[in-house]
Amino acid sequence: MNLATLDLNLLVTLDALLQQRSVTRAAEQVGLSQPAVSAQLARLRRHFHDELLTRVGNTSRLTPLAVQLKERVRVALTGVDRVFTAAADFDPAATAREFSFVVSDYGAAVLGPALAELFAAEAPGAQLRMLANTPQVVDSAEQVLAGLDLLLLPHGFVHGLRHQDLYTDEWVCLVAADNAEVGDTLTTGQLETMPWVVTYHGPTASTPAARQMRMLGIEPHVRIVTESFLAVPGLIAGSRRVALLQRRLADRIPAALGVRALPCPFEVSPLLEAMWWHPIHDDDPEHRYLRALVATAAARIST
């Protein structure tokens, strides 16, 4: 396709339409009249040979193609913004740039405070955006990272991207403080009979420790699945349930939540947290600064 024949301003309107699902609200977002946005929607429909927005009762819904386009358009616009805001030199103290991360709530809780402190000291005008880590994002990491800065994720999920190791963590078993069936230690037999709370449970979404456990023949009886590590303690407290959790996060759990961490009764490799990025950012001075700042934050929590 010859990009010279396309009006790239349509990307802005398309993004607004996909986000707002309304011509009126999209027009308000981009600062155009409603007839102008309606005309652009008509052009987009002809280009994609798809309705993009369909009326269902009093609401509009995205077509399957529009759902696919929603994230791609955001990535494309972010990339365009990076092109036209690039500078030969980078002054952290003067920047107002937004730095974007894909990170789990575990990573945000463990590394976030140190990173925020460094940003406040060195780049007070910058904004730090932490986006939720989901299996869908991880499965399309290369595409997503073309428009975002970093993915904070342990080894074992993505490949073929630039990365730098940050810190290690170990896995522990989390049980209720008042669970009388469990003493100071757990056995593999108990893990096979206790109900489990698991995180990111799916064919391509599972913690490394959970995968190792299954390789040893310990198949958990899963009762609750969550994509939030921070939700795990509340789901364990006052129950017979058990879960795997990172030691650095377990150490931050207040005693009042009524849970305790025990050593895993099976050998489990430590978690190796890393930052991942797209090769197109290798020589970007802003991105090099960001990577150095993240590495400094990781060194602080490791001491």
Secondary structure, 3 states (H helix, E strand, C coil): CCHHHCCCHHHHHHHHHHHHCCHHHHHHHHCCCHHHHHHHHHHHHHHHCCCCEEEECCEEEECHHHHHHHHHHHHHHHHHHHHHHCCCCCCHHHCCCEEEEEECHHHHHHHHHHHHHHHHHHCCCCEEEEEECCHHHHHCHHHHHCCCCEEEEECCCCCCCEEEEEEEECEEEEEECCCCCCCCCCCHHHHHHCEEEEECCCCCCCCHHHHHHHHCCCCCEEEEEECCHHHHHHHHCCCCCEEEEEHHHHCCCCHHHCEEEEECCCCCCCEEEEEEECHHHCCCHHHHHHHHHHHHHHHHHHC
